[in-house]
Amino acid sequence: MSKTASRTQASGTQALDRAIGLMRIIATSQSTGLTARELSKHTGLTQATLYRQLQALEKHGLVENEAKRYRIGRGALFFAAAAFEADPLHKVAQRPLRRVAQATGCSTALVIAQDTLAMCAARAEGTFTARTIYSNVGATAPLGLGSSSLCLLAALDDNEATHVIEANRQVLIGPYFLDELALRTAIGQVQRDGYARDPGEIFQDVFGLAVPVRSETGKTIAAIGLSAVLERIDAAREKWILSVMQEAAEEIGRAVNPVTGHIPYKAQ
């Protein structure tokens, strides 16, 4: 390969990395959108480079600009639908999630890891309304923020966890954890307990509880999270809700192919 071709390939890879990174940042603020100035601050890209990236993404419908605020575009639905069809974890999870929501009265979500982010793959609404990070399917949050996300972070090996902590340091450490030691202590607690809990630290008056979804090989493939009104939770109710969630997680985990980690189509 010539030096010119090598430089062209490297430039194309860099542009792709930037575009994907840009979409991830936009996706974290889908409800409000982000201005070009805000995106430039988040990415460190110059205005000229940023606008070239945004124009390319807009051309393919992957990003939309409304009132000078950028959001993920409808063109991304094509890829999302293809991904869901190829790995229909959300379909298998719907019945167990609804059972948890109906039994407890609390909204539940199936959350999966996407690099340094956690994403809601499925939801079931409960009777009682409580604020939640994952208010809709596709909603994302930095990995480590909230009980579901902490469950997923706790399942990573040391090198993967360090990568995530470094990527999400500004979001996690300071606003939610005193320092890195406090975050790693919380991770260790989840690993020992086998579940994560949040007694009103993310949202005041909201209790969060999450359990990992594991395949038969023990690999964590997702987490089930639940949001409840804090004043409605005591020790006995928490223990009961935890058992209901663990039963649902086991049901989903049994449907996962132990070799591929995916849901066989016959299980849908």
C-alpha positions as CSV (number, residue, x, y, z in Angstrom):
1,M,0.0,0.0,0.0
2,S,1.4,3.5,-0.9
3,K,1.9,6.2,1.7
4,T,-0.9,8.2,0.0
5,A,-3.4,5.3,0.2
6,S,-2.4,4.6,3.8
7,R,-3.0,8.3,4.8
8,T,-6.3,8.3,3.0
9,Q,-7.4,5.1,4.8
10,A,-6.3,6.6,8.2
11,S,-8.2,9.8,7.4
12,G,-11.4,7.9,6.5
13,T,-11.2,5.8,9.7
14,Q,-10.7,9.0,11.8
15,A,-13.7,10.6,10.1
16,L,-15.8,7.5,10.9
17,D,-14.7,7.5,14.5
18,R,-15.6,11.1,14.8
19,A,-19.0,10.7,13.3
20,I,-19.9,7.8,15.5
21,G,-18.6,9.6,18.6
22,L,-20.6,12.7,17.6
23,M,-23.8,10.5,17.3
24,R,-23.2,9.0,20.7
25,I,-22.9,12.5,22.3
26,I,-26.1,13.7,20.5
27,A,-27.9,10.5,21.6
28,T,-27.3,11.3,25.3
29,S,-29.3,14.5,24.9
30,Q,-32.0,13.4,22.5
31,S,-34.8,15.0,24.5
32,T,-33.4,18.5,24.4
33,G,-30.9,18.3,21.5
34,L,-27.6,20.0,21.4
35,T,-26.4,23.2,19.6
36,A,-23.3,23.3,17.4
37,R,-21.5,25.3,20.2
38,E,-22.4,22.6,22.8
39,L,-21.2,19.8,20.4
40,S,-18.0,21.6,19.8
41,K,-17.4,21.9,23.5
42,H,-18.2,18.2,24.1
43,T,-16.1,16.9,21.2
44,G,-13.2,19.4,21.0
45,L,-13.8,19.6,17.2
46,T,-13.3,22.9,15.4
47,Q,-16.4,24.5,14.0
48,A,-15.3,23.7,10.4
49,T,-14.7,20.0,11.1
50,L,-17.9,19.7,13.2
51,Y,-20.1,21.2,10.5
52,R,-18.6,18.8,7.9
53,Q,-19.5,15.9,10.1
54,L,-23.0,17.1,10.8
55,Q,-23.7,17.8,7.2
56,A,-22.6,14.3,6.2
57,L,-24.8,12.8,9.0
58,E,-27.8,15.0,8.0
59,K,-27.4,13.9,4.4
60,H,-28.1,10.3,5.5
61,G,-30.8,11.2,7.9
62,L,-28.8,10.1,10.9
63,V,-28.9,13.5,12.5
64,E,-31.6,16.1,12.3
65,N,-31.4,19.9,12.9
66,E,-34.5,21.6,14.3
67,A,-34.3,25.1,15.7
68,K,-30.5,24.9,15.6
69,R,-30.5,21.9,17.9
70,Y,-29.2,18.6,16.7
71,R,-30.9,15.2,17.5
72,I,-30.5,11.7,16.2
73,G,-32.5,11.5,13.0
74,R,-35.1,9.0,11.8
75,G,-32.6,7.5,9.4
76,A,-31.0,5.8,12.4
77,L,-34.2,3.8,12.9
78,F,-33.3,1.6,9.9
79,F,-30.1,0.5,11.7
80,A,-31.8,0.2,15.1
81,A,-34.5,-2.0,13.6
82,A,-31.9,-4.2,11.9
83,A,-30.0,-4.6,15.2
84,F,-33.2,-5.5,17.1
85,E,-34.2,-8.0,14.5
86,A,-30.8,-9.7,14.6
87,D,-30.6,-9.9,18.4
88,P,-34.3,-9.9,19.6
89,L,-33.4,-9.7,23.3
90,H,-36.0,-7.0,23.8
91,K,-38.8,-9.3,22.5
92,V,-37.9,-12.1,24.9
93,A,-37.7,-9.6,27.8
94,Q,-41.1,-8.1,27.3
95,R,-43.1,-10.7,29.1
96,P,-40.8,-10.9,32.2
97,L,-40.6,-7.2,32.4
98,R,-44.4,-6.8,32.3
99,R,-44.7,-9.4,35.0
100,V,-42.3,-7.4,37.3
101,A,-44.1,-4.1,36.5
102,Q,-47.6,-5.6,37.2
103,A,-46.5,-7.4,40.4
104,T,-44.6,-4.4,41.9
105,G,-46.4,-1.5,40.4
106,C,-43.0,-0.1,39.4
107,S,-41.7,0.7,35.9
108,T,-38.9,-1.6,34.8
109,A,-36.3,-1.5,32.0
110,L,-33.9,-3.9,30.3
111,V,-30.6,-2.1,30.0
112,I,-27.6,-3.2,27.8
113,A,-24.0,-1.9,27.6
114,Q,-22.9,-0.1,24.4
115,D,-19.2,0.7,24.8
116,T,-19.1,3.4,27.5
117,L,-22.9,3.9,27.5
118,A,-25.8,2.0,28.9
119,M,-28.9,1.9,26.7
120,C,-32.6,1.0,27.4
121,A,-33.5,-2.0,25.1
122,A,-37.0,-2.6,26.5
123,R,-39.5,-1.1,29.0
124,A,-42.6,-2.0,30.9
125,E,-44.7,0.7,32.7
126,G,-45.8,0.4,36.3
127,T,-48.8,1.8,38.1
128,F,-46.7,4.3,40.2
129,T,-44.8,7.0,38.5
130,A,-41.2,7.6,39.5
131,R,-38.4,9.4,37.6
132,T,-36.0,7.3,35.7
133,I,-33.0,7.7,33.5
134,Y,-34.5,5.3,30.9
135,S,-37.8,6.9,30.2
136,N,-38.0,5.4,26.7
137,V,-36.4,2.6,24.6
138,G,-33.2,3.9,23.2
139,A,-32.4,6.3,26.0
140,T,-28.8,6.2,27.1
141,A,-26.7,7.2,30.1
142,P,-23.0,7.0,30.9
143,L,-22.1,3.4,32.0
144,G,-21.9,3.5,35.8
145,L,-24.7,6.1,36.3
146,G,-27.6,4.5,38.1
147,S,-28.2,1.0,39.5
148,S,-28.8,-0.8,36.1
149,S,-25.7,0.8,34.6
150,L,-23.6,0.0,37.7
151,C,-24.6,-3.6,37.4
152,L,-23.2,-3.6,33.9
153,L,-20.1,-1.8,34.8
154,A,-19.5,-4.3,37.7
155,A,-19.5,-7.2,35.2
156,L,-16.6,-5.8,33.2
157,D,-13.0,-7.0,33.7
158,D,-10.5,-4.5,35.2
159,N,-9.2,-3.2,32.0
160,E,-12.7,-2.6,30.5
161,A,-13.9,-1.0,33.7
162,T,-10.9,1.4,33.8
163,H,-11.6,2.4,30.2
164,V,-15.2,3.2,31.0
165,I,-14.3,5.1,34.2
166,E,-11.8,7.2,32.3
167,A,-14.3,7.9,29.5
168,N,-17.1,8.9,31.9
169,R,-15.0,10.4,34.7
170,Q,-16.4,13.9,34.4
171,V,-19.9,12.7,34.6
172,L,-19.5,10.1,37.4
173,I,-16.9,11.4,39.7
174,G,-17.8,14.6,41.5
175,P,-21.6,14.8,40.7
176,Y,-22.4,11.2,41.9
177,F,-19.2,9.7,43.5
178,L,-16.8,11.5,45.8
179,D,-13.8,10.1,44.0
180,E,-12.7,7.1,42.0
181,L,-12.2,5.0,45.1
182,A,-15.9,5.6,46.0
183,L,-16.9,4.4,42.5
184,R,-14.8,1.3,42.7
185,T,-16.1,0.6,46.2
186,A,-19.6,0.7,44.8
187,I,-18.6,-1.6,42.0
188,G,-17.1,-4.1,44.5
189,Q,-20.4,-3.9,46.5
190,V,-22.4,-4.9,43.5
191,Q,-20.0,-7.7,42.7
192,R,-20.4,-9.1,46.2
193,D,-24.2,-8.6,46.6
194,G,-25.1,-9.7,43.1
195,Y,-27.4,-6.6,42.6
196,A,-27.3,-2.8,42.7
197,R,-29.4,-0.4,44.7
198,D,-29.8,3.4,44.7
199,P,-31.7,4.8,47.7
200,G,-32.4,8.2,46.2
201,E,-28.9,9.3,45.1
202,I,-29.6,9.8,41.4
203,F,-33.1,11.2,41.8
204,Q,-34.3,12.4,45.1
205,D,-37.2,10.4,46.4
206,V,-36.6,7.7,43.8
207,F,-35.4,4.2,44.8
208,G,-33.5,2.3,42.1
209,L,-32.9,-1.5,42.1
210,A,-31.2,-3.6,39.4
211,V,-30.1,-7.2,38.9
212,P,-27.9,-8.6,36.2
213,V,-29.2,-10.8,33.4
214,R,-26.8,-13.7,32.9
215,S,-26.5,-16.4,30.3
216,E,-26.2,-20.0,31.5
217,T,-22.4,-19.5,31.2
218,G,-22.5,-16.7,33.7
219,K,-21.9,-13.9,31.3
220,T,-23.8,-10.7,32.0
221,I,-25.7,-9.7,28.9
222,A,-28.0,-7.0,30.3
223,A,-29.5,-5.7,33.5
224,I,-33.1,-5.3,34.7
225,G,-33.7,-2.0,36.5
226,L,-36.6,-0.8,38.5
227,S,-37.6,2.7,39.7
228,A,-39.9,3.1,42.7
229,V,-41.1,5.9,44.9
230,L,-38.6,5.9,47.8
231,E,-41.2,6.3,50.6
232,R,-43.0,3.1,49.4
233,I,-39.9,0.9,49.9
234,D,-38.9,-0.7,53.2
235,A,-36.5,-3.6,53.8
236,A,-39.1,-6.3,53.5
237,R,-40.6,-4.9,50.3
238,E,-37.1,-4.4,48.8
239,K,-36.3,-8.0,49.5
240,W,-39.5,-9.2,47.8
241,I,-39.1,-6.9,44.8
242,L,-35.5,-8.2,44.4
243,S,-36.7,-11.8,44.3
244,V,-39.3,-10.9,41.6
245,M,-36.6,-9.2,39.5
246,Q,-34.2,-12.1,39.9
247,E,-36.8,-14.5,38.7
248,A,-37.4,-12.4,35.6
249,A,-33.6,-12.1,35.0
250,E,-33.2,-15.9,35.2
251,E,-36.0,-16.4,32.7
252,I,-34.4,-14.0,30.2
253,G,-31.0,-15.5,30.8
254,R,-32.3,-19.1,30.0
255,A,-33.4,-17.9,26.6
256,V,-29.9,-16.8,25.6
257,N,-27.7,-19.0,23.5
258,P,-24.8,-20.0,25.8
259,V,-22.4,-20.1,22.9
260,T,-23.3,-16.9,20.9
261,G,-24.8,-14.9,23.8
262,H,-27.8,-14.1,21.5
263,I,-31.4,-15.0,21.5
264,P,-32.3,-17.9,19.2
265,Y,-35.2,-17.1,16.9
266,K,-37.2,-20.0,18.2
267,A,-37.2,-18.4,21.7
268,Q,-39.0,-15.3,20.4
